[in-house]
Amino acid sequence: MKSKILLIGIDGLNLDTALENAPVLAALKEKGFFTTITIEPPTWSGPSWSTLLTGSTHEQHGVTDNSFTGHKLLHRPDLLSLAFYQDQNTTTFAAAGWPPLVDPIGHGPVIHERREQAKALRHRVLVRDGETYGYTQVDAEIAAAANYAISNHGPDVSFIYFCGVDEAGHAFGSIGEHYKGAIARIDAYLDTLLQAVHARASADEPWLVVVTTDHGHIDEGGHGGDSARERASFVVAHGVGRENPQWPQEFEPHQLVSLLLAERA
């Protein structure tokens, strides 16, 4: 039985701080598969998410910073596209407030547009602009749209992205109440999405919920360097209506896509 995949990306999340302020994520870690992964520098969102979503190294996808100048993403299909090419009955959904991830009018996108599948309602993408309108508002819209999509459509493979934690880290640092408050807010969204999955999941419709981040933050806020704090990431994967995945305890960030695709084989 193929599992439905829900990949949730929380940008700029320091896991140690999250475990103290995100009880839903902490519980998911305890009952799911968990491992740490180490991000290849430079630890910017552009190259990091390109690696995590396409299964490519920095050299392969050509994204070296957040300008996406000289990228090779057209030749590096994303997880959703790869799942569709693997089985053309696959339905996919993506929702993000950072435009380069999903907006075809811009620097990327990392998630391919796939117009033919979009017209056939097999590929749905929600684009918002948190850079303009702020991620507190935009993350709430992303969460609501994702909850609707999961509850009403049950896409086979989804990517949902939240950036409010990263925004707070840049503005206020990663050890204060603003950063912790942003973590708690997105943890509540995670809870809503998990409830939607649990309402659908069964032995006949198994789900795999996966949470990861693209980099961490130094205490004063910021990233991009090669410190252990900035390179720190993790993968939590919890089966609903199925067992947790039997993944190796050590793997590289670019190997996540192949592990997820194997759950659809």
C-alpha positions in Angstrom: 0.0 0.0 0.0 1.5 3.4 -1.0 1.7 6.0 1.7 0.6 9.5 1.3 3.5 11.8 2.0 3.1 15.1 3.9 6.4 16.9 4.1 6.4 20.0 6.4 9.3 22.4 6.2 9.8 24.9 9.1 12.4 27.4 8.0 15.3 28.3 10.4 14.3 26.1 13.3 16.7 25.3 16.1 15.5 22.0 17.3 16.6 22.3 20.9 14.6 25.5 21.3 11.7 23.9 19.5 11.5 20.9 21.8 11.0 23.2 24.7 8.3 25.3 23.0 6.6 23.0 20.5 4.9 20.1 22.4 3.3 18.7 19.2 6.6 18.5 17.4 8.3 17.1 20.6 5.6 14.4 20.8 6.0 13.6 17.1 9.8 13.2 17.6 9.3 10.8 20.5 6.8 8.5 18.7 8.3 8.7 15.2 11.5 8.1 13.4 14.1 10.7 14.3 17.6 11.6 13.1 19.8 14.7 12.8 21.2 15.7 9.4 23.9 18.2 8.6 23.3 20.9 6.0 25.9 21.7 3.4 27.1 25.3 3.6 26.4 28.0 2.7 23.4 27.7 5.0 20.9 29.8 3.0 17.3 28.8 2.4 17.8 28.8 -1.4 20.4 26.1 -1.7 19.2 24.2 1.4 15.6 23.8 0.3 16.8 23.0 -3.2 18.8 20.1 -1.8 16.0 18.8 0.5 13.3 19.1 -2.2 15.2 17.9 -5.3 17.5 15.3 -3.9 20.5 17.2 -5.4 23.7 18.5 -4.1 24.6 22.2 -4.3 26.8 21.4 -7.3 24.0 19.6 -9.1 21.2 22.1 -8.6 23.4 25.2 -8.9 21.7 27.2 -6.2 24.4 29.0 -4.2 22.4 31.7 -2.4 18.9 33.2 -2.2 19.3 35.0 -5.6 19.1 31.6 -7.4 21.4 33.1 -10.1 22.6 30.4 -12.5 20.4 27.7 -11.0 19.9 24.3 -12.8 16.5 23.6 -11.2 14.8 23.0 -14.6 17.0 19.9 -14.8 16.5 18.8 -11.2 12.8 17.8 -10.6 11.4 18.2 -7.1 9.9 15.6 -4.9 6.3 16.2 -6.1 7.3 16.1 -9.8 9.4 12.9 -9.2 6.5 11.2 -7.5 4.3 12.1 -10.4 6.8 10.8 -12.9 7.0 7.6 -10.9 3.2 7.1 -11.0 1.1 9.4 -13.1 -2.0 8.8 -11.0 -0.2 10.8 -8.2 -1.9 14.0 -7.0 0.4 16.7 -5.5 0.0 19.8 -3.5 2.4 22.6 -2.4 1.8 25.7 -0.3 4.5 28.2 0.7 4.9 31.9 1.5 8.4 32.2 0.3 7.9 32.8 -3.5 11.2 31.2 -4.8 9.9 27.8 -3.6 6.6 27.8 -5.6 6.1 30.9 -7.6 6.9 30.5 -11.4 7.2 34.3 -11.6 10.4 34.8 -9.8 13.8 33.3 -8.9 12.8 29.6 -9.0 10.7 27.9 -8.5 12.1 24.8 -6.7 8.7 23.1 -7.0 8.0 22.8 -10.8 4.9 24.4 -12.2 3.7 21.4 -14.2 0.9 23.2 -16.0 -0.6 20.2 -17.7 -1.1 18.5 -14.3 -2.4 21.7 -12.7 -5.0 22.1 -15.4 -6.1 18.5 -14.8 -6.3 19.3 -11.0 -3.6 16.7 -10.2 -1.2 19.4 -9.1 -2.3 22.3 -6.9 0.1 25.0 -5.7 -0.7 27.9 -3.3 1.6 30.9 -3.6 1.8 33.6 -1.0 4.3 36.4 -0.5 5.5 36.5 3.1 8.4 38.8 2.2 5.8 41.5 1.4 3.0 40.8 3.8 4.8 39.2 6.7 5.0 35.5 7.6 2.7 35.8 10.7 -0.2 36.5 8.3 1.0 34.3 5.4 1.8 31.2 7.5 -1.8 31.3 8.9 -3.1 31.4 5.3 -0.8 28.5 4.3 -1.9 26.4 7.3 -5.6 27.0 6.5 -5.1 26.1 2.9 -3.1 23.0 3.7 -5.7 21.9 6.2 -8.4 22.2 3.6 -6.4 20.4 1.0 -5.6 17.5 3.3 -9.2 17.2 4.6 -11.0 17.5 1.2 -8.5 16.2 -1.4 -6.0 14.1 0.5 -3.1 14.7 -2.0 -0.7 11.8 -2.4 2.4 14.0 -1.9 2.4 17.4 -0.3 4.9 20.0 0.7 3.9 22.7 3.3 6.2 25.4 4.2 6.3 27.9 7.2 8.7 30.8 7.5 7.6 32.7 10.7 10.3 31.1 12.9 13.1 32.2 10.5 11.6 35.7 10.2 11.6 36.0 14.0 15.1 34.7 14.2 16.4 37.4 11.8 14.5 40.2 13.5 14.9 39.3 17.2 17.5 36.6 17.5 16.9 32.9 18.3 16.9 32.9 22.1 14.2 35.3 23.0 10.4 35.3 23.4 9.7 36.3 19.7 11.5 33.3 18.4 9.9 31.0 20.9 6.5 32.5 20.2 6.8 31.9 16.5 7.7 28.3 17.2 4.6 27.8 19.4 2.4 29.4 16.7 3.7 27.0 14.0 3.5 24.1 16.4 -0.2 24.8 16.6 -0.5 24.7 12.8 1.3 21.4 12.9 -1.3 20.1 15.4 -4.1 21.1 13.0 -2.5 19.4 10.1 -1.9 16.2 12.1 -5.5 16.2 13.2 -6.5 16.4 9.5 -4.3 13.5 8.7 -5.6 11.4 11.5 -9.1 12.0 10.4 -8.4 10.5 7.0 -5.7 7.9 7.7 -6.4 4.2 7.9 -4.8 0.9 6.9 -6.3 1.5 3.4 -5.0 5.1 3.4 -1.7 5.2 5.2 0.1 8.5 5.7 3.7 9.5 6.5 4.2 12.9 8.1 7.7 14.3 7.8 9.1 17.5 9.4 12.4 19.1 8.7 14.3 22.4 8.5 16.8 23.9 6.2 19.2 25.4 8.7 19.5 26.8 12.2 20.1 30.2 13.7 23.0 31.6 15.7 21.9 33.1 19.0 21.9 36.7 17.8 19.9 35.7 14.7 21.2 34.9 11.3 22.7 32.0 9.3 24.6 31.3 6.1 27.9 30.2 7.7 29.3 26.8 8.5 29.0 26.7 12.3 27.4 23.6 13.8 24.4 25.6 14.9 23.7 26.9 11.4 24.3 23.5 9.8 22.0 21.6 12.2 18.9 20.1 10.8 16.8 17.0 11.6 14.1 14.7 10.1 11.1 13.5 12.1 8.9 11.0 10.3 5.7 9.5 11.8 3.5 6.9 10.2 -0.3 7.3 10.6 -2.2 4.2 9.6 1.2 2.5 9.1 4.5 1.9 10.9 7.2 4.4 11.1 9.8 4.2 8.3 12.8 2.0 8.7 15.3 4.6 7.5 19.1 4.6 8.3 20.1 6.7 11.2 22.7 8.5 9.1 22.0 10.0 5.7 22.8 13.2 3.8 20.1 15.9 3.2 20.0 15.2 -0.6 19.0 11.6 0.2 15.7 12.5 1.8 13.9 12.6 -1.5 14.9 9.1 -2.4 13.8 7.8 1.0 10.4 9.5 0.6 9.9 8.2 -3.0 10.6 4.7 -1.8 7.5 5.0 0.5 5.5 5.5 -2.7 7.0 2.5 -4.6 
